[in-house]
Amino acid sequence: MTDTRRTADTINDDELGELYADLDRYEEVQGEMNENAIDLARRAARAEAAVARVRELHRPAECANARCKQRQWCIGCDPDGLKGDCSEYPYPCPTILAIATETTP
């Protein structure tokens, strides 16, 4: 396929006007895309911060039950935060498993 670009001395004023209008439309679309990218970056940062807060709440602790094989329980799932029993509040808990699992939309 050959390039059929025209040179500046072969286009008329109307065609030049159309080129400038196209350029204006492209700049507008580029601005919208930049705004969308910034919005997505902000949303991603907020989501990452929320996940970090969940991980901080649902963190492991050593199990107080000497017979326990798992040896860790979830502090965030224990309403009192004091039991230390991994049979009731195992780690990783369902919350941590849910945020650790990658899903495709």
C-alpha positions in Angstrom: 0.0 0.0 0.0 1.5 3.3 -1.0 1.4 6.4 1.2 -0.9 9.0 -0.3 0.0 11.8 2.0 -0.3 15.2 0.5 2.2 18.0 0.9 1.3 21.4 2.4 1.4 23.1 -1.0 -1.3 20.7 -2.4 -4.1 21.2 0.1 -6.6 24.0 0.2 -7.8 26.0 3.1 -10.9 23.8 3.7 -8.7 20.7 3.9 -6.3 22.5 6.3 -9.2 23.4 8.4 -10.3 19.8 8.6 -6.8 18.8 9.7 -6.8 21.3 12.5 -10.3 20.2 13.5 -9.0 16.6 13.6 -6.1 17.7 15.7 -8.4 19.4 18.1 -10.5 16.3 18.5 -7.4 14.1 19.1 -6.1 16.5 21.7 -9.5 16.4 23.4 -9.6 12.6 23.4 -6.0 12.5 24.7 -7.0 14.8 27.6 -10.0 12.6 28.4 -7.7 9.5 28.3 -5.2 11.2 30.7 -8.0 12.1 33.1 -9.3 8.5 33.0 -5.7 7.2 33.6 -5.3 9.6 36.6 -8.7 8.5 38.0 -7.8 4.8 37.6 -4.5 5.4 39.3 -6.3 7.1 42.3 -8.8 4.3 42.5 -6.0 1.7 42.4 -4.2 3.5 45.2 -7.3 3.7 47.3 -7.9 -0.1 46.7 -4.4 -1.0 47.6 -4.6 1.1 50.8 -7.9 -0.7 51.7 -6.2 -4.1 51.2 -3.3 -3.0 53.4 -5.7 -2.0 56.1 -7.5 -5.4 55.9 -4.1 -7.2 56.0 -3.2 -5.2 59.1 -6.5 -6.2 60.8 -6.4 -9.8 59.7 -2.8 -10.7 60.7 -1.5 -14.0 62.1 -0.6 -14.7 65.7 0.9 -17.7 67.3 -1.7 -20.2 68.5 -1.9 -20.8 72.3 -3.1 -24.4 71.8 0.0 -26.6 72.1 -1.7 -29.5 70.2 -2.5 -27.3 67.2 -0.8 -28.2 64.0 -1.5 -25.0 62.2 0.1 -22.8 64.9 -1.5 -19.5 63.7 -4.8 -17.8 64.2 -6.3 -14.6 62.8 -6.4 -11.7 65.2 -9.0 -9.8 63.1 -11.5 -12.7 63.1 -11.4 -13.1 66.9 -14.0 -10.6 68.2 -12.0 -10.3 71.5 -8.6 -10.5 69.9 -7.4 -12.5 72.9 -8.4 -16.2 72.4 -5.4 -17.3 70.4 -7.2 -20.4 69.2 -6.6 -21.4 65.6 -9.3 -24.0 65.6 -11.9 -21.2 65.8 -10.1 -18.5 63.9 -7.6 -20.1 61.6 -5.0 -18.1 59.6 -5.1 -17.5 56.7 -8.7 -16.6 57.3 -11.4 -16.4 54.6 -10.9 -12.6 54.3 -7.2 -13.0 53.6 -7.8 -15.8 51.2 -10.4 -13.7 49.4 -8.0 -10.8 48.8 -5.1 -13.0 48.0 -7.0 -14.8 45.2 -6.6 -13.3 41.8 -9.8 -13.2 39.8 -10.4 -12.1 36.2 -13.4 -9.8 35.7 
